[in-house]
Amino acid sequence: NQYVSTSGFGGAATAPCPCGSNLGYVKCCGKLHKDANAYAKATAEQVVRARYSAYAKREIDFIIGSTHPLNKVFMSDIEHWKKTIEMNCYDNFELNSCEIVDEYYEGEGESEIAKVKFVAKMTQLDSKEQTAFMETSTFERAGKHIAKGAWLYKEGLIETAPGMPEPKEEEESEVTAEE
């Protein structure tokens, strides 16, 4: 099946979004990556999907721009932070989908927080092994002057995804020691 593209973007306009929404990237997460107004109006769930897709598409500016300044990995040296993300951008994985498990909001107004639980699924490129993790992400706004009042990623609690093996005890103690 071949068709003539009239959009001027070739395959990019019809490429599926990495978040697994069944929409094209340009109409889904790509809109949030490129349009600050669309990002500012997005729900916390949409920001989770957009951050997942940003890792898949290496949209590092979006990853940084959607991170809350009080997040423990936030770096004021943006160029160094970009290089750090580039080195850890899931290059050995194909990101398959981001399945939303739950989304809820607490509080009101400027003190409102959002929590989104999701399962990130991916395939290791060399071994073709399927893997996943589950995370509950917390989002807060940092005022209208930062990202036009959009939801910003503050922190995440990572758990074993359903159907995946539990981490070995040594791995758990290493994670605990870092926190």
Disulfide bonds with the S-S distance in Angstrom:
none
